[in-house]
């Protein structure tokens, strides 16, 4: 599993960002923010010491006080990239373990992360749809859908705008979408 942070962008879209993903004005950024107050490559997500951190690349950001260049991401954290341009951390997902290599002649090394077949998207794909695909393609069979009917039911719920079983909804999700069936 890949570590990621679910981020609420300034335009109220949700993004899944993981280690190495950049935030900035460039079209190649994982989260592009088209605002002159944000630099081309403003910040990057990094996995350090078992925590996801936001690193300032060309700019500082504000989190509860003076501007900083680095902050540990946690649920509920609001990060102001520039005046009037903020992100909110909705969720953090960290792997329980990582693959490491070790031998008598070689110290323990963690290989560079590789995106799994179902990596968080780079673009505007709904988080519910990502959760459906992740469950359908989970490496552990116990984490997958019980059968094709359950998979189809979740897909239909997504299409119909109803609650998706594979997705963990936050309190904010529930407030923004009242009247779910």
NORPESUL-V76876 format. One record per backbone hydrogen bond with DSSP energy under -1.0 kcal/mol. CO is the residue of the C=O (numbers start at 1). NH is the residue of the N-H. E is the energy in kcal/mol with one decimal. If there is no record, write none. Layout:
co->{CO	CO}
nh->{NH	NH}
e->{E	E}
//
This chain:
co->{4	5	6	6	7	8	9	13	15	17	18	21	22	23	24	26	31	33	35	39	40	42	43	44	45	46	48	51	52	53	54	55	61	62	68	69	71	74	77	79	80	82	85	85	87	88	89	91	93	101	106	109	123	126	127	128	129	130	131	132	133	140	141	147	148	149	150	151	152	153	154	155	156	157	158	164	170	171	172	173}
nh->{93	17	90	91	15	88	12	9	7	5	21	45	31	43	33	29	24	35	38	25	26	57	23	55	20	53	51	48	73	46	71	44	68	80	61	56	54	77	89	87	62	85	81	82	79	8	76	6	4	109	103	101	125	130	131	132	133	134	135	136	137	143	144	151	152	153	154	155	156	157	158	159	160	162	161	167	174	175	176	177}
e->{-3.0	-2.8	-3.0	-1.3	-2.5	-1.8	-2.2	-3.1	-3.2	-3.1	-2.4	-2.6	-1.9	-2.2	-2.3	-1.5	-2.0	-1.9	-2.3	-1.6	-1.8	-2.6	-3.0	-3.1	-3.2	-3.5	-1.4	-2.8	-2.8	-2.7	-1.7	-2.1	-3.1	-2.7	-2.2	-4.0	-2.9	-2.0	-2.8	-2.8	-2.6	-2.8	-2.1	-1.4	-2.7	-3.1	-3.3	-2.7	-2.3	-2.6	-2.0	-3.1	-1.5	-1.8	-2.3	-2.0	-2.3	-2.7	-2.4	-2.4	-1.8	-2.2	-1.1	-1.6	-2.7	-2.3	-2.0	-2.2	-2.6	-2.3	-2.2	-2.3	-2.5	-3.0	-1.0	-1.2	-1.8	-1.9	-2.4	-1.3}
//
